Amino acid sequence: MKCPFCNAADTKVINSRPANGGESIRRRRACETCRARFTTFETLEKSLQTVVKRDGSRVPFSRERLLRGIEKACKKRPVTEQQIDGIIAYVEKEAFRGTTRETTTEQIGLLVLKSLLGIDKVAYLRFASVYKQFNDLADFRDEISKLVKD
C-alpha cells in the first residue's frame, strides 16, 4: 500500500478490524518513510453479480447506483450516512445470499422499502413512488393509507 502523503511503498499495518458489520476491513497503517498514519478500508469485490431488470435485460449490480437512489429518497430527511450504509449492506447480503449471483430489481426494491419503512416513512414513500411507478395522486393516497393502517 502506497503512502498517500509521500507515495512511499513501505507502509505497515498497525491495527486491523472488521467494519460495516463485517462487510469490510478497516486497517490503520503507518508509513515507514514519513511516519504518517492513515486508515484504509478494504471490501471484498463481489464479481459477477447481475441484476435482472423489469424488461428482462441483465446489468451488473452497482452499489453506487443503489446508493444514489436511496440518497435521493432520504434527501433533507433525518437519515444518517450510517443508516444508508446499513441499508446497502443489508440489501447486498440478502439479495446475493449464498451462491446466488443474480437477483431482480423487484427483490432489491422490496429490500430497500422494508429497510426504509423502519427508518423514515417519508423516505419510504419517496422511494416507493419511483419503485412502484406511481402515476397520479391516487397511488400516493393508497400508499399513505396503507402506512397509516400499519
C-alpha positions as CSV (number, residue, x, y, z in Angstrom):
1,M,0.0,0.0,0.0
2,K,1.4,3.4,-1.0
3,C,1.5,6.2,1.5
4,P,-1.0,8.9,0.4
5,F,1.4,11.6,1.8
6,C,4.8,10.7,0.3
7,N,4.0,7.9,-2.1
8,A,6.4,5.5,-0.4
9,A,5.8,1.8,-0.9
10,D,6.8,0.9,2.7
11,T,3.8,1.0,4.9
12,K,2.9,-1.3,7.7
13,V,-0.4,-2.3,9.3
14,I,-0.8,-1.2,12.9
15,N,-4.3,-2.4,13.5
16,S,-7.0,-4.4,11.6
17,R,-10.6,-4.9,12.5
18,P,-13.9,-5.6,10.8
19,A,-16.0,-2.6,9.7
20,N,-19.6,-2.1,8.4
21,G,-20.9,-5.3,10.1
22,G,-18.1,-7.4,8.8
23,E,-18.5,-6.4,5.2
24,S,-15.2,-4.7,5.0
25,I,-11.9,-4.4,6.9
26,R,-10.5,-1.2,8.5
27,R,-6.8,-1.1,8.6
28,R,-4.8,1.6,10.5
29,R,-1.4,2.0,8.7
30,A,1.9,3.8,9.3
31,C,4.4,4.9,6.6
32,E,7.9,3.7,7.3
33,T,9.4,6.7,5.4
34,C,7.5,9.8,6.6
35,R,5.9,8.3,9.7
36,A,2.4,9.5,8.7
37,R,-0.6,7.4,9.8
38,F,-3.7,6.8,7.7
39,T,-6.7,4.5,7.6
40,T,-7.8,2.3,4.7
41,F,-10.9,0.3,4.2
42,E,-10.9,-2.9,2.2
43,T,-14.0,-4.5,0.8
44,L,-14.4,-7.8,-1.0
45,E,-15.1,-7.2,-4.6
46,K,-18.2,-9.2,-5.5
47,S,-17.8,-10.2,-9.1
48,L,-20.4,-11.4,-11.5
49,Q,-23.4,-10.1,-9.5
50,T,-26.2,-9.5,-12.0
51,V,-29.5,-7.7,-11.7
52,V,-32.4,-8.6,-13.9
53,K,-34.4,-5.5,-14.8
54,R,-38.1,-5.4,-15.4
55,D,-37.7,-5.6,-19.2
56,G,-35.6,-8.8,-18.8
57,S,-32.3,-7.2,-19.5
58,R,-29.3,-8.0,-17.3
59,V,-26.9,-5.5,-15.9
60,P,-24.0,-5.7,-13.4
61,F,-25.0,-4.8,-9.8
62,S,-24.0,-1.2,-9.0
63,R,-23.6,-0.3,-5.3
64,E,-23.2,3.4,-6.4
65,R,-26.5,3.4,-8.3
66,L,-28.3,1.9,-5.3
67,L,-26.7,4.5,-3.1
68,R,-27.8,7.4,-5.3
69,G,-31.4,6.1,-5.3
70,I,-31.5,5.8,-1.5
71,E,-29.8,9.2,-1.1
72,K,-32.5,10.8,-3.3
73,A,-35.2,9.3,-1.2
74,C,-33.6,10.4,2.0
75,K,-32.6,13.9,0.9
76,K,-33.3,16.5,3.6
77,R,-34.6,13.8,5.9
78,P,-33.1,12.8,9.3
79,V,-31.4,9.7,7.9
80,T,-27.7,9.3,8.7
81,E,-25.0,8.0,6.4
82,Q,-24.5,5.0,8.7
83,Q,-28.2,4.1,8.2
84,I,-27.9,4.3,4.5
85,D,-24.7,2.2,4.5
86,G,-26.6,-0.3,6.7
87,I,-29.4,-0.5,4.2
88,I,-27.0,-1.1,1.3
89,A,-25.1,-3.8,3.3
90,Y,-28.4,-5.4,4.2
91,V,-29.6,-5.4,0.6
92,E,-26.3,-6.8,-0.8
93,K,-26.3,-9.5,1.9
94,E,-29.9,-10.6,1.3
95,A,-30.1,-10.2,-2.4
96,F,-26.9,-12.1,-3.1
97,R,-27.2,-14.6,-0.3
98,G,-25.0,-17.7,-0.6
99,T,-24.0,-18.7,-4.1
100,T,-26.8,-16.6,-5.7
101,R,-25.2,-14.3,-8.3
102,E,-28.4,-13.0,-9.8
103,T,-31.3,-11.1,-8.4
104,T,-34.1,-8.9,-9.7
105,T,-34.8,-5.2,-9.4
106,E,-38.0,-6.1,-7.7
107,Q,-36.3,-8.0,-4.9
108,I,-33.8,-5.2,-4.4
109,G,-36.6,-2.6,-4.3
110,L,-38.6,-4.6,-1.8
111,L,-35.5,-5.0,0.5
112,V,-34.9,-1.2,0.3
113,L,-38.5,-0.5,1.1
114,K,-38.5,-2.9,4.0
115,S,-35.4,-1.1,5.4
116,L,-36.7,2.5,4.8
117,L,-40.1,1.7,6.4
118,G,-38.4,1.2,9.8
119,I,-36.2,4.3,9.4
120,D,-38.2,7.1,7.8
121,K,-41.7,6.9,6.4
122,V,-41.3,10.0,4.1
123,A,-38.1,8.4,2.6
124,Y,-40.1,5.2,2.2
125,L,-42.9,7.0,0.3
126,R,-40.4,8.8,-1.9
127,F,-38.6,5.5,-2.8
128,A,-41.9,3.7,-3.3
129,S,-43.2,6.4,-5.7
130,V,-40.3,5.6,-8.1
131,Y,-40.1,1.9,-7.4
132,K,-43.8,1.3,-7.7
133,Q,-44.1,3.8,-10.6
134,F,-46.8,6.0,-9.1
135,N,-48.8,7.7,-11.9
136,D,-51.1,10.0,-10.0
137,L,-52.2,11.2,-6.6
138,A,-54.4,8.2,-6.1
139,D,-51.4,6.0,-6.0
140,F,-49.8,8.2,-3.3
141,R,-53.1,8.3,-1.3
142,D,-53.4,4.5,-1.4
143,E,-49.8,4.0,-0.2
144,I,-50.2,6.6,2.6
145,S,-53.4,4.9,3.7
146,K,-51.5,1.6,4.0
147,L,-48.8,3.3,6.1
148,V,-51.5,4.9,8.4
149,K,-53.2,1.5,8.9
150,D,-49.9,-0.1,9.9
